[in-house]
């Protein structure tokens, strides 16, 4: 089943704006507000062409409420950045109902709303960070940058942090501090709750000599906009992969 002209227009506009926001999030770790104004405004204009269908769909009010409450709630809890919340709100404006013909390639799929499917797919995509980070640590270890911290840290915790953190020199961290979230100088002082904390760079490291070779443990700050772009495209093509998994496993 193919998309309508309006839905195809949404696909082009949303994909282009998310591609730009992904680039801005990766390069500058922030997205200008004009992106969301254009996103929401163009979505409202495109929806005028299918206003009757939207208003007469009984699920519209529930979908809009969910698509507003979920991202704003996650932002309020501190689990979401402002740009990520605005992105999902704009997606809710763009897709108050699931577009006809989506998902395109899925045989059996589940999708509550497009923003929820985008978020779930984006979260699944972030799992690629774990093996990638681990391989980078293996590469660093082969280059003489050991990850092991035997200072009262259990092997299980070391293994966990080997997957989640990077061992790097202070001067490398300072060269691209916007790309990393500082955690601790010793694994013993790195609680798991630190992964939910806002990014910060303690003054003791900001004031370190530019050539400091001291090793620290840091967490890469994921530019989530890129994962939301991938999650959005996967939602239209295959549906909500997270919600569909039980059905696929059960062969339904």
Secondary structure, 3 states (H helix, E strand, C coil): CCCCHHHHHHHHHHHHHHHHHHHHHHHHCCCCHHHHHHHHHHHHHHHHHHHHHHHCCCCHHHHHHHHHHHHHHHHHCCCCCHHHHHHHHHHHHHCCCCCCCCCCCCCCCCCCCHHHHHHHHHHHHHCHHHHHHHHHHHHHHHCCCCCCCCCCCCHHHHHHHHHHCEEEEHHHHHHCHHHEEEEECCHHHCCHHHHHCCCCCCHHHHCCCCCCCCEEEEEECCCHHHHHHHHHHHHHHHCCHHHHHHHHHHCC
